[in-house]
């Protein structure tokens, strides 16, 4: 709701636990709840904005007013819910096909037709080569400056600058090929070339009753 021009695809799982009629009823109910939620959000934002504009000292609330107006301008497109049985590979393929169909819709994603400079593809290929190389550690973590030096060793990329590399890394981060938390101070100089490592690490750390498990270790 805070991202401009968001597109959301609701996915209903555990279809195998429901009768066919139930799936249709629950799908209708979920979509109705989402519609109601969005209408309430729009109404609440308008109410908060009116309160600030009608206050005795509106100049004291300019920052809040600007944030609320920004949120009010964020459009949110909700696509039709897709019901799947996660135990059935056919349903997973159906979900994947649905996602790809929506992503290729130029009305939903105008940027899908944007042509990237050739250097984006060259840097992406170089980074993938580095990630697959034998010298790359399993965790796939690499210092940003060191990554620049490695990428610059590839053909046609000797003059690649740090600023352009960062622009390309932001693009690769957005499409999920790498992970780069540039907004986090302690991680801004670290690039994760193997995003799956983070998933594995989170699965190990984020567990039920983790604190109690750690405290039980002598």
Order of alpha helices (4+ residues) and beta strands (2+ residues): beta-alpha-alpha-beta-alpha-alpha-beta-alpha-alpha-beta-alpha-alpha
